[in-house]
Amino acid sequence: MPVNPKMAICGVEGMGNMVFASYDTLEPKDLSLLRQVLEQVCEERNITLQHPDAEHYAHNLVNWYLFGVRQPDELKAMLKPLDA
């Protein structure tokens, strides 16, 4: 079943939060891509998917995806400021 969020919040430390309406749905292929990116990010940072930071990364990945960032490398780049 697709997820249909009404609002998403993207935050980058030092840049505040961006709030935008999204009526996009996340299909299984979208969730699969996001999961693959999350797994890569966690592996690169030597954390498990159960680590609290992984939840934070997942939240931001979904928000950036809904905002229109759809390429895996671009999504990963959007998370770099969160590591600072």
C-alpha positions, 0 to 999 in steps of 0.5 A, a space after each residue: 500500500 503506498 504511503 501518502 504524506 500530506 506534509 514533509 519537513 526537511 531540515 539541514 543543521 544551520 539552515 532551518 527546516 523547509 516545510 512543503 506540501 506533498 501529494 506524491 505517493 511512495 510506491 514500492 520501487 520508491 521505498 526500495 530505492 530509499 532503503 538501498 540508499 539508507 543501507 549504503 549510508 549506514 554502511 559508509 558510517 559504520 552504523 546499523 539500521 537500528 542505530 538512532 542516526 539511521 532513523 534520522 537519515 531515513 526521515 531526511 531521505 524520505 523528505 528529500 525524495 518527496 521534495 524532488 531529489 530522486 537520484 541516489 547520489 544526490 540523496 546521499 549528498 543531501 545527508 552530508 551536512 547532517 554529519 557535521 
